[in-house]
Amino acid sequence: MAEGLAQRLDRSLARLRRRTLVPVLLLAVAWGQELVDQLVFAGRWNLPMVHGGPFWGLLTAPFSHAGFGHLISNSLWFLPLSWLVLLKGSRDYLAVWLAVLALEIPVWLFWPSASHGLSGVNYGLLGYLLLIGWLEKRPLTMVLSAACLLAYGGLLPALLPFLSPPGVSWIGHASGFVAGLLAALVVYRE
């Protein structure tokens, strides 16, 4: 019996290690793109989602940033928010990413400004984490939602156009946040 428990624990730890590695690998893609951009193209190789631009811009935009400052600020909350969603499960994490990508489509089709960076995904992760606890009404997930509100609630004003700094894509933040809320609803109902 103890041997079976040890094997299950080993499998669980291996699964947890794989899960924690996924956001690190995704972030490595963004850092690789920015390094190539800065070292080879002097900061001119951005891959944003542009109104009327190619469809593949939807897929490259999260990994493209406007310099190291932009990438660092997104990286600082991408990893912890990703790991918190991954505590719930890989399916939840995938649901947030898919919802964010799906809600980028109307922004790409109708919004006149270019947008890029991981902040849309970050807001999607945050939206998911804020809502899932209240949907599930389980003590641990409610504490997780409340802790995320306390830790990251200061980021919520950037969802409003009149509080968002100039040059920042508030619509990308807002669509990501709504995508996270939708992902939480979908995951909860399944």
Residue, then its C-alpha position, 0 to 999 in steps of 0.5 A: m500500500a505504501e509503495g502504491l502511494a509512493q508511485r502515485l506521489d511520484r507521478s503527481l510530482a512529475r505531472l506538476r513539474r511538467r505543468t510548471l515548465v509550460p509557462v517557462l517555455l512559453l516565456a522563453v519564446a517571448w524572450g527569444q523573440e525580443l532578443v532577436d528583435q533587439l540584437v538583430f533588428a534593433g527593435r524593429w521586428n515586432l509581430p503585433m496583431v494589426h487591424g487588417g494584417p495577417f491572421w498569424g498575427l493573432l498567434t505571434a502577438p502575445f510573444s512580441h513586445a515593445g522592448f525589454g521593459h514591456l517584456i519584463s513587466n509582462s513576465l513578472w506576472f505571467l509566471p505566477l498567474s500561470w502557475l496559479v491557474l495550473l494548480k487548478g489544472s492543464r485544462d483550465y490553463l488551455a481554456v484561458w489561452l484558447a479564450v484569449l486567442a478567440l477574443e483577439i479575433p474581434v479586436w483584430l478585425f475591428w480595432p484600428s490600433a496594433s496590439h502585442g504582448l503577454s498582457g492580454v493573456n495575463y489579464g485572461l489568467l487574472g480574470y479566470l482566477l478572480l471568478i473561478g473561486w466564486l463560481e466553485k464556492r470552495p474555500l481554497t479556490m475562494v481564498l485563491s480568488a481573494a488573494c489574486l484580487l489583493a495581489y493584482g487588483g491594482l492592475l484592473p484600472a488598466l481595463l478602462p480606456f480613460l485610466s489606461p496609459p497612452g499607447v497601451s492597448w486597453i482593448g487587448h487587456a479588456s478582451g483578455f480579461v473577458a476571455g478569462l471570465l468566459a474560460a472560468l464559466v466554461v470550465y466551471r460548467e463542464 
